[in-house]
Amino acid sequence: MKLLKIASFGFWLSFFFTLGNSAFAVSMNFGGNFRTEAAYYSKLGQDLTGSAPQKQYIRGRLLLTPSVVVDDHFSVKSQWSLLESGNFVPSMNNPAAGGQGGFVFGDPNTTELALNRAWLEWTSDFGVVRLGRMPVAWGYGLVWDAGSNLWDDYGSTLDRIEYRLHLGSIIGALAYSKPRKLSVLGHGNDADFFTVYLQYNNPESDVEGGVLFEKHNRSSGQPTDVTTGTGNPWQIPGNPFPLSTKAPATVTNNLLDVYLRKSLGYFTFGGEVAWLSGTSTDYNGTNNIATDLNGFAALGSLSYEYHKIKLFTELMYVSGDDDLTNTKSSAFILIHRNRQRGGLIFRELIGSPAVASGNNAGQGTFLAYGNTTAFSGFILFRPGFRVDWSPSWASGIEVLWVKKASTQSGEESGIGTEIDLGTDYSVYKNFDLGVAAAFLFPGKGVVPANTDTKMIFGFHTTASLKF
């Protein structure tokens, strides 16, 4: 692995092979991105006993997306992360967590060259077939988000066989995924996902939408693994996430997801609604199966863009469960990690020492602040404003207001209000610098009862390169 050296990016290589009297060319293309950020936070621990007074780090990430194009019909695509700090950042080496990788500057335990995606695409007159470990995306990303944005820390990745048929603006697809298989003997340790969707995408009328249905099955050997074993996406090796001790997990369930996005003049609006039903486990160990699982999530988005000015707002609801110990669950437990976090400070863990003292970077979530036997869910309201002063310089401000969707008796619901201000400057084509400041006013729901909250200050500098 250490022998891999890349001298430059954005180029292609062609290799010519001769078989008998015939010859063909294979082209290899390198793309990807590099990003880095320096971050400082005050009072994440709210000055509680046992919590750190501040957090600071520099972290980076280099993702490569090589693709081998055999001909007009066949291509092989992949994604690599060149450095990994598995104990500090969301790791590509833990597929269940869906991390995109990265490293903290100075970490002596950083590993090298992690591959988390590799798949074949076959295009023919009868449709497109995809085979392998591949990114999965749908709608606004309530459940499936490929993590294709530069600053996404997480991405949905599944071992999958997928067939797509394109009929003009209509796309139909069937897919079979194996997210987890612990033995090739029989079917006692398997998980199987069956997917069908119908999508409409018409660029001429600026409208896109779709309906997705999935059936998720986990066999008898899976529930224990996804609760207390390595299948638990919150069990980051060496540095378990607070939710690893309580968040429920699906066993057998149905997922119905509908989304719509439309542009009309200067406005773009849309939303996504997802309904989850079936059975689930809980990480508390108080019961093995929670029957009558019914979870709900919804996202609405509206933006207005006029020349150099853009206004946007987002409203999001994720159902919670105020009692994980009974035989019913209302928690929408498939909400994607990219939707569980936001802003600058909310990307970190806040509040009680058990949460805020986590020795990690960028692993915050709105779901971490419920009581031990509760899955909070959340309600989020996020308005923002951006001005493009010039083709290379832009500034913006956004506000995030978050509260718990479900609370137990006597539990506070407020998670906090964050105000972010930032500016970006494009130094060169695809090379950007940024600086931002953030202020978070925590709610009572992130500290123990009868405890005062303290304002948190955050400061970020960023640099990124796309190639």
Protein Blocks (a to p, Z undefined) as FASTA:
>chain_A
ZZpccfbghiacdddddehjbccddddddeddddddddddehklnopghiafbdcddddd
ddddddddfblmbccdddddfbdcfklmccfklmknopgbdadehiakbcehiafbdcdd
dddfkbccdedjddddehjhlmbcghlafklcbdcddddddddddehjaccddddddfbc
cbfghjllcccddddddddddfknopacddddddddddfklmmmmmmmmmlmklcghiac
fklmmpccdfbdcdddddddddehjbccdddddddedddddfklpafbdghiacdddddd
ddddehjaccddddddddddfbfkbmbdfbdfkbcfklmggcjllmpcehjfklmmpcce
hiacfklmgcfkbcfbjcdddddddddfbfkbccdddddddddfbdcehiafbfbdcddd
dddddfbghiacddddddddddfklccehiacdddddddddddddZZ
